[in-house]
């Protein structure tokens, strides 16, 4: 398949005077806490449950990413998380992280499958100013569904614990492997000084799909993690108990998912429902999307959206 060339920053944008940043009051009212920025859609793996990758699209040009980062800074975004695909396939990843620090983002995050991490890359990310790295580990042993598991990643995680000067969150995934393996992943993370977390596997629409045995393991992991295992008003418990957990979704405002074409989407699982160019995104767009009711929210399991929206749960 031939992919179209990805856009760089439009000339008229770079020539124009920079837009004023949101005021603090405007940001507190409607501005983004978290933006996830796709730097490449390509991935070196092909996990059977994933719908967020392809095999051959090019990395987003650095100039285009810099324009998007400047825009996110103008919107006063608090945290930017680089995602994909697999971000470590981007040949200028370290430069992107360094640019995030130069622009003044408070948290500079990276989501990776871990396969391409080396001691040299870890040290380069330290120097560039990465603050957080997230790896979800689907189980212990490779299967027909996934190889993103503890056996091949064990040494990579140990290197992260030894060398990384940033927080490393290791998420055990319930639903992608034999249930007990998620518990082994969480225990491994704790033993090596990494930050454990638990994820419940969702389908392509972001909906929960777990067996009774898998739910039993999730309860055990929750007990192990304590308060750290509970997120956004325990929405997962409500989904398990009631099959739905409606909330006031603030995607498009508090949370921005920016795809490889520079389009703001509601999230990675609702990419077909909404799009708008990031470079023309305005305070009016933030206000509009803040108050827009999303039809997918009652069964949503996308944790970053839930967490970013939780602050404003009380607002109509």
C-alpha positions in Angstrom: 0.0 0.0 0.0 1.3 3.5 -0.9 0.8 6.1 1.8 0.5 9.8 1.0 3.3 12.1 2.0 2.7 13.5 5.5 2.3 17.3 5.7 5.0 19.5 7.1 4.2 22.9 8.7 2.4 25.1 6.2 4.5 28.0 5.0 1.8 30.6 5.9 1.9 29.2 9.5 5.6 29.6 10.0 5.6 33.1 8.4 2.7 34.4 10.5 3.1 35.9 14.0 2.7 33.3 16.7 -0.7 33.0 18.3 -1.0 34.2 21.9 -1.1 31.4 24.5 -4.2 30.7 26.4 -4.4 32.6 29.6 -4.2 30.6 32.8 -7.9 31.3 33.4 -8.8 30.0 30.0 -6.7 26.9 30.4 -8.2 26.2 33.9 -11.6 26.4 32.4 -11.2 24.3 29.2 -7.6 23.7 28.3 -5.8 20.4 27.8 -4.1 18.5 30.6 -2.8 15.7 28.4 -2.1 15.4 24.7 -1.0 12.2 23.0 1.0 12.8 19.8 1.4 10.1 17.2 5.0 10.3 15.8 4.7 7.3 13.5 1.9 4.9 12.8 4.3 2.1 11.9 5.1 -0.6 14.4 7.6 -3.4 14.6 5.1 -5.8 16.2 1.6 -6.9 15.1 -0.3 -7.8 18.3 -3.6 -9.4 17.5 -5.8 -7.1 19.5 -4.2 -3.8 18.4 -5.8 -1.4 15.9 -3.4 1.5 16.2 -0.5 0.5 13.9 0.5 -0.3 10.3 3.6 -1.9 8.8 4.9 0.7 6.3 3.9 4.3 6.8 6.7 6.8 7.2 7.6 8.7 10.4 6.0 12.1 10.8 8.6 14.7 9.7 10.4 16.5 12.5 9.3 19.9 11.2 5.6 18.9 11.3 6.0 17.5 14.9 7.7 20.7 16.0 4.8 22.8 14.6 2.4 20.6 16.5 4.3 20.8 19.7 4.4 24.6 19.4 0.6 24.6 18.9 0.1 22.4 22.0 2.3 24.7 24.0 0.2 27.7 22.7 -2.8 25.8 24.1 -0.9 25.5 27.4 -0.9 21.7 27.4 0.4 20.3 30.6 1.6 16.8 29.5 2.6 15.5 26.1 2.9 11.8 25.5 4.6 10.5 22.4 2.8 7.4 21.0 2.3 5.4 17.8 2.6 2.8 16.3 6.0 2.4 18.0 7.6 5.8 18.7 11.2 4.3 18.9 11.0 3.7 15.2 11.2 7.5 14.6 14.8 8.2 13.7 14.7 11.6 15.5 12.9 10.5 18.7 15.6 11.9 21.0 15.5 15.3 19.3 11.7 15.3 19.7 12.0 14.7 23.4 14.6 17.4 23.7 12.4 19.9 21.9 9.5 19.1 24.3 11.8 20.1 27.2 12.9 23.3 25.4 9.2 24.3 24.9 8.6 23.9 28.6 6.1 20.9 28.8 5.9 19.9 32.5 5.8 16.1 31.7 7.4 14.5 28.7 6.1 11.0 28.2 6.8 8.1 25.9 4.7 4.9 25.3 6.7 2.0 23.8 6.6 -1.7 23.4 10.2 -1.8 24.7 11.7 -4.0 22.0 14.0 -1.4 20.6 15.2 0.0 23.9 19.0 -0.2 24.4 21.3 1.2 27.1 22.4 3.9 24.6 18.8 4.9 23.9 17.9 5.0 27.6 20.9 7.2 28.3 20.0 9.5 25.4 16.4 9.8 26.7 17.8 10.7 30.1 19.9 13.5 28.6 17.0 14.7 26.4 14.8 15.2 29.5 12.2 12.4 29.3 10.1 12.3 32.5 7.9 9.2 32.1 8.0 6.0 30.0 5.1 3.5 29.8 5.3 -0.1 28.7 2.3 -2.5 28.7 3.4 -6.1 29.1 0.7 -8.5 27.9 1.8 -11.6 29.8 4.8 -13.8 30.4 5.2 -16.0 27.4 4.8 -15.3 23.7 1.6 -16.5 22.0 -0.2 -16.3 18.7 -1.7 -13.0 19.9 1.3 -11.2 21.3 5.0 -11.2 21.8 5.0 -8.1 23.9 5.5 -10.2 27.0 7.9 -10.6 30.0 10.2 -13.3 28.6 11.8 -11.3 25.8 11.4 -8.0 27.6 12.9 -9.0 31.0 16.4 -7.7 30.3 15.1 -4.5 28.8 13.1 -3.8 31.9 16.0 -4.5 34.2 18.1 -2.0 32.1 15.4 0.6 32.5 15.4 0.1 36.3 19.2 0.5 36.4 19.7 3.3 34.0 16.4 5.3 33.6 16.3 8.6 35.4 12.6 8.9 34.4 9.6 7.2 35.9 8.9 3.8 34.3 5.3 2.5 34.5 4.9 -1.2 33.6 1.3 -2.2 33.0 0.2 -5.8 33.4 -2.6 -6.5 30.9 -5.5 -8.6 31.9 -7.2 -10.2 28.9 -4.4 -10.8 26.4 -2.7 -13.9 27.9 -3.5 -16.6 30.5 -5.0 -14.6 33.4 -2.3 -15.4 36.1 0.5 -13.9 33.9 -0.7 -10.3 34.5 -0.1 -10.9 38.2 3.5 -12.1 37.5 4.2 -8.9 35.5 3.0 -6.7 38.3 5.1 -8.5 40.8 8.2 -8.3 38.6 7.7 -4.5 38.2 7.5 -4.0 42.0 10.5 -6.2 42.6 12.7 -4.1 40.3 11.6 -0.7 41.5 9.4 0.1 38.5 5.8 1.5 38.9 3.2 -1.2 38.4 -0.2 -0.6 36.9 -3.0 -2.8 35.6 -4.9 -2.5 32.2 -8.0 -4.3 31.2 -8.0 -5.3 27.5 -10.7 -3.7 25.4 -12.1 -4.4 22.0 -11.6 -2.2 18.9 -14.4 0.1 20.1 -12.8 0.6 23.5 -15.3 -1.8 25.2 -14.6 -4.2 28.0 -14.4 -7.9 27.2 -13.2 -10.2 30.0 -14.0 -13.7 31.3 -14.9 -14.4 34.9 -11.5 -15.9 35.5 -9.8 -12.8 34.1 -11.9 -10.6 36.3 -10.8 -12.7 39.3 -7.2 -12.0 38.5 -8.0 -8.3 38.1 -9.4 -8.3 41.6 -6.2 -9.9 42.9 -4.0 -7.4 41.1 -6.1 -4.6 42.5 -5.6 -5.9 46.1 -1.8 -6.0 45.4 -1.7 -2.5 44.0 -4.0 -0.9 46.6 -5.0 2.7 45.9 -2.7 2.7 42.9 -4.9 0.2 41.2 -7.9 2.5 41.2 -8.4 5.2 38.6 -10.9 7.9 37.8 -13.5 7.1 40.4 -13.1 3.3 40.0 -14.7 3.4 36.6 -13.5 -0.2 35.8 -15.3 -1.5 38.9 -18.5 0.2 37.7 -18.1 -1.3 34.2 -17.6 -4.8 35.7 -20.6 -4.4 38.0 -23.1 -2.6 35.8 -21.7 -3.0 32.3 -21.6 0.8 31.9 -20.0 3.7 33.6 -21.2 7.0 32.1 -19.1 10.0 32.6 -18.7 13.6 31.3 -16.0 12.9 28.6 -13.8 16.0 28.0 -12.0 14.5 25.0 -11.1 17.2 22.5 -10.5 19.6 25.4 -8.8 18.2 28.6 -7.4 15.3 26.5 -6.2 15.7 22.9 -5.3 12.7 20.7 -3.3 14.1 17.7 -2.8 11.5 14.9 0.0 11.2 12.3 -1.8 13.7 10.0 -2.1 16.4 12.6 -5.8 15.8 13.2 -7.3 16.1 16.7 -9.5 13.0 17.4 -11.5 12.2 20.5 -9.2 9.2 21.2 -7.4 6.3 19.6 -10.5 4.2 19.6 -12.9 6.8 18.3 -10.8 8.1 15.4 -13.7 7.9 12.9 -16.1 10.0 15.0 -14.4 13.4 15.1 -11.5 15.2 13.5 -10.2 18.8 13.4 -6.8 20.2 12.4 -4.6 20.8 15.4 -2.8 23.8 13.9 -6.2 25.7 13.6 -7.5 24.5 17.0 -8.8 27.3 19.1 -10.3 28.2 22.5 -13.7 28.0 20.8 -12.9 24.3 19.8 -11.8 23.5 23.3 -15.0 25.0 24.7 -17.2 23.2 22.2 -15.6 19.8 22.7 -15.5 20.2 26.4 -19.3 20.3 26.4 -19.9 17.8 23.5 -21.6 14.6 24.7 -19.7 11.6 23.3 -22.0 8.7 22.4 -19.3 6.1 23.2 -18.6 7.2 26.8 -20.9 4.8 28.9 -18.8 1.7 28.0 -15.4 3.5 27.5 -12.3 1.8 29.0 -9.7 4.4 27.7 -8.1 5.3 30.9 -6.2 8.4 29.8 -9.5 10.0 28.7 -11.3 9.0 31.9 -8.4 10.4 34.0 -8.1 13.7 32.1 -11.9 14.1 32.4 -12.2 13.3 36.1 -11.2 16.8 37.3 -14.4 18.3 35.7 -16.9 15.6 36.7 -18.9 18.0 38.7 -19.4 20.5 35.8 -22.4 20.3 33.6 
